[in-house]
């Protein structure tokens, strides 16, 4: 998914202006509102259903309470996440079972992601915090770009393009840029997706540290485009670990308060993301 306009800012605020389109709705430009961004660090990792349930819980709090969050986390065990509207029939469930691959369907759109050697981030905030969802998409990527440059990566934002239709056939998130992502030359280093609920939005995504996304091709029934991904370790010529990248994001984001109390999702939400009827629904 891609959005346009916006830029870097401090805390959880970005410049206003422009219009946005997400999920068939249009957002009138609004003046951004300063909301303290709570920092949530989870280096220990959670399962796919737990991670998706936590992100949705943060989105609900952002909508209900007007709070803003930056969450940095990982998946344990490694997990394949499918976009909300992907066609699950394009994946070979027998091959997935033989390999012992864990699968979860995200609440956000976009293509499949293999979560293993990576740092996953999530931002949940009132839309007014950034002005619009389009501005939020680009502003968040701009901040991640700043952190990656701090680490020495030669990164840039992909040129903006018209909003692409969400993939319904199997489609790896990192197969190609669609506009606004963080690239090293023409290869994607960060892939993200969004959703909104009421007056708030959730954006989460993956920063590839090492490894590859090739397992997506291995468990697919249909051919995929050649991978357009790269990793931070490959680009910097040294092994990058979660803690170092998280420290760089925190240092350049200017979040403010670190929250010791991560909102716990209700068991019903974890059960929803664990339910095969949701995972394989399309």
N, C-alpha and C positions, 0 to 999 in steps of 0.2 A: 504494500500500500504506500501511497505517497501523498504529500500535501505540499502547499506552497506558502511562501512568504514567512516573515518572522525572523528572529535572530537571537544571538546570545543575550543573556541577562543574568542578573544575580538572584540568588534564592530561587523561588518558584514564580517568577514574574517574567513575562516577555512583552515586547512592544505590541500595541494594537494595530488594527488596520486590515483591510481586505475582507474577503468572504471565504467561507469554507463549505465543502460538501462532504458528507459522510453518511452512509446509510440512507441516501435519498433525501436528506434534510439539508437546508441551507442555514448557515449561521450569520446573523447580522454582526458586523464588527462591533466590538465592545472595548471599553477601556480596561486594561488589565488591572487586577486587584492584588495587592500584596498579601500573600498568605504564607506564613512560616512553613517551610518544608521539613517534615519529620524524616529522619534518616533511619532506615531499617537494614541492618547487616545480618545476613544468614550464611556464613561460610560453611556450615555443617551440611547443608543440603536437605531436600525433602523429595518425596515422590512426585510424579507428575500431577496426579489428582489433588494432592495437598497444595502444591504450588499454584495451580489454577484457582483453587478455592480461596487461597489467601489473597491473590490478586483481585478477585471479585469482591472479597470482603473489604479490601481497601477502597475499591471503586464505590461500593455502597456507602462507606463512611464519608468519602469525599462528597458524594451527592447529598447525604443526609445531614452531615455535620459541617460541611464546608472545609474539611481538613485536606492537606496536601501531603503526599508521601513520595519518597524516593526509596525504593527497595532494591538491594543488590543480593542476589541469591544464586543457587546452583541446584542441579537435579541429582538426586541419589535415590535409586539407581539411575544410570543414564536412560534417556527416554526419547522416543520419537513423538513429536507433537504435530498434529494435523490442524490445518486451518478450519475454522468453523464451517465453511461451505465447501470444503474439498470432498470429492467423491471417494469414499472409503473403498468402494468396489475396485478401484484401481490398484489396491495393495494386496499382496499375496499373504493372507492370514496364516497359511500353513508355513510359509517361509519365515514369517515373523515369529511363530511359535517355536520352530526349530532353532532359531537363533536366540530365543529367550528375550526378544525385544519388548520392552514396556512401551505402551502406546497411550497417549491421552489426546483428546480433542480440545483445542483451545476455545475460549469464548470469543476470540478475535479472529479476523479473517487472515488472508494470506496463504502461503504455501507451507509445506512440511519443513520441519527443522529437527536435526539430530542434536540433542542436548547432552554433551559429554564433556569435551575439553573446551569449556566456554564459561563466560560470566553472563548471567541473565540479569537484566534490569527491568524494573517496572516503575512507572510514574502514574500515580492516581491523584487527580486534583480537580477542583472546579474548573470548568472551561474558561470562565472569566479570568482565571489566574494567568492564562496565556493570551487571552483575547479571542481565540478561535481554535478549533481542533487542527486546522491546517497550520496555523502558526506554532502550535504546540509540537507538532511532528518535526518541523524543521528546527525549532529552537532546541528541542531535546537532543536531536542529532548534532547540532552545533556544539552543544556542551560536551557530548561524548567525543566529538572530534577534538576539542581542546584538550581533553584528558589524554587521548591517544597521541596527540602531538607532543604533549608533555613527556610521554614515554619514549618519544623518538620516531614514531611512525609518520610516514609521509602520506597523510590522508587528506581527502577532500570530499565535499558533498556532491552526490550525483546531480546532474542537471535536472530541473523540474520537468515533468512531462504530464500530459493529461492523465487524470486518474484512471488506472487500469481496472477492468472488471475483476472481481475476485475469482480465483481459479476454482473450477468445479471438477476438472480432471486432476489427477495427481500432479503436483507442481512443487518442486523444491524451492523454498524461499530464497536460497542463495544461488539459484541458477542464473539469474540476471537482475540487474537493477531496474527499477521502474520509476525512479525519481526521488531525490532527497535523501537517499541512504548514504552511509559513510563508506567510501571506496578507497582502495589503494590502486591508483591508475584506473583500470576498468573492472577490478575485481572487488566483490562485496566483502566487507569486514564486519559490518553490523546489519542485521535484518530486523525489522520491527513491524508491529501491527497495532491497530487501535480498535477501541469500541467506546461507545458512550452510553450513559444511563442518566436520564434526566438532565441535570445541569452539570454533570461531571464526565470525565473521560478517563480511560485506562489506556496507557501505551506501554507495551512490554516488548522486549526483543533480546537478541542473542549477540554477544561479542565473541567471535571465534578466537580462542587462544591457541589451539593446536588441533591435531587430528584432521579429519575430513568429514564431509557430508555424504560419502559414497554409499553408506548403508541404505540411504533412501532409494537409490537406484537398485540395490540388491534385493529389496523387498517389494519392488513395484512390478505390476503386471505390464505396464506400458513403458515405452522408452522415455527417458528424460533428456532434456538438453544437457550438454556438458556442463559440469560444475563451473560456476563463475565466482566461487568463493576463494578467499585466502585466509590465512591466520596471522595473528600478531606475532607468534613465535617465528613463522617463516619469514615475515617481513623484517623483523628486527635481528634475526640470526641468533637468537638466544631463547631459552625456554622461559615463557611467561607464565606466571602462576596467578591464581584468582586474587590472592591478597594484594599483590603489587598493583594489579589493574584497579581493584576496588579502592585502594589508597589514592590512586591518581584521580579517579572520578570524584571522590570525596574532597580532595584538595582543590580541585578546579571548579566544583559545582557550587560551593558556598551554601550548603544546606542549612546550617544553623544547628537545630536541636537534634541530638541522637535519641531516639525513643527506645527505651529498654523493653517496652511492652508491645510486642507484635500482635495485632488483632488476630484472634483465633477464629477461623471459619467454623460455622456450625457443621456438625457431622453430616447433616443432610446435603450440604454443598459438596463435601468430599465424596459422599456416596454418589452424587449426580455425576461428577467427573470420573468416577470409577465404573460407572454403569456402561456395559457394552452397548446398550441401546443408544446411548449418547455418542460413544466413541465411533461406532460403526453405523451411524444413523443414515448416511447417504450412500 
